[in-house]
Amino acid sequence: MHRRDLLGSEKVLGPEHPHTLASMHNLAFAVKGLGNMLDALSLIKNCADLRNKVLGSDHPHAIASSNTLVGWETAANQPPECQTQQPSPDPPILPPVQTYAGDHITSASNPVGRKRRVLMNLFRRR
């Protein structure tokens, strides 16, 4: 789907149009998600180069693509034992909440007495 979007954008808008570059950026993430890191790196490198050229190196989209490229290259160059994610620590054990019988709070969403009659009259069907 992203590949078709990129091809259509390149054909209609041109290869250096900002929307085409956004499609290329999205495609790189989709390809990486499918596990093809080499193709994803190639796409994001091309995207970062074009965004820096077209938008300028201080544009937020160019910075995002450049940062993504650096992060992915760093992750790709790490040894396999460093790439495995560490299991997250167990969440802290919280003490149980104490409730007292005398702490019952009446709810405004369940009105009683005069308040109930006023609301029923206000919202009754006519």
N, C-alpha and C positions, 0 to 999 in steps of 0.2 A: 504494500500500500504506500509506504513512504517512498519507495523507489519510483513508483509510477508518478507520485506527486512531484518528485525531483525532476524526472524527465519532462513532465508537462510544464513545470515552471521554467526549466532551461529553454524549452522550445518556444514558449509564449513570451516570457519576460526577459530571457537572456541569462547567461551563466553567471553574471556578476550582480544581478538584481538582489536586493536585500531579502525578498521573499524566497528566492531560489536558495540563497545561502542559509536561511532558516530551515528550509526543507532538507538541505544537506546536513545541517547540524542534527536535526531530528532523526534522519536516516542513520547517522553515525551511532546515535544512542540505541536505536533499534537493532542495528547489526551487532553492536557490543552485547546487548541483552540476549541475542541469539548465540553468543559465545564465539563469534568470529572476530577476535581482537585485531588481527592484522588488517582486515578490511576496514574495521572501525577506525583504527589509527590513521590509515590512509585517507579516509573521508574527513576526519576531524582536522588533519594536518592541512588538507586542501582548503577546507572551510576556513580555518584560522588564517591561512595565508591570504585568501581572497577577501575576508572580512577586514583584515588589517590594511589591505591595499585599497579597498573600496570605501570603507567607513572611517578608516583612520585608527591608529593604534590606541587612541584614548576613548574610543566608543565602547559602551558597556557590552555590546554583543561581541565585538572583537576581543575584548578582555576575557569574556566568558569562554569563548572558543579557545583562546590561547591557554587559559588556566586549565581547561579540560584536557587539552593536548598534553600539557606538562604532567598533569596528574596521571593520565593513562600511560604515558611513556615511562614514568617512574614506576607505576605498578607492573608494567610489562617487563621491566628490567630487573625486578626483584627476584631472588631465588624462590622456587616453589614453596619452600617451607615457611617463608614470610608472607605468602599470599593467602594462606588459610586464615579465615577469620577466627578470632578468639571467641569462645562462648561468652555470652554476656553474664555478668555476675547475677546471683539470685537477688530478687528485690528484697529490700529490708523488711523484716517482720515487724508489723505494727501491733501495739497492744490492742486488745479488744475494746470496743466502745462500750462504756457502761451506761445503762439506762436505768432510770428510777421511775417508779410507778407514779410519783407525784409530779413528774415533769411533763405530763401530757399537755401538748399545745393544740388548741383548737385551730382548725384550718379555715382560712377565709374562702377556700374553694368549696366548702361544704357548709353554707350558711344555715343558721337555724333562727327560729322566731320571726321577728318583724323583718329582719334583713332578708330572710328567705321569701317572705310574702312579697316584698318590694321587687326582688329580682324575678320572681315567678311572674308577677304582673307585667314587669317590663319586657320580658322575653316570651310571653305566651303568644301563641298563634292567634291571629284574628281572622 
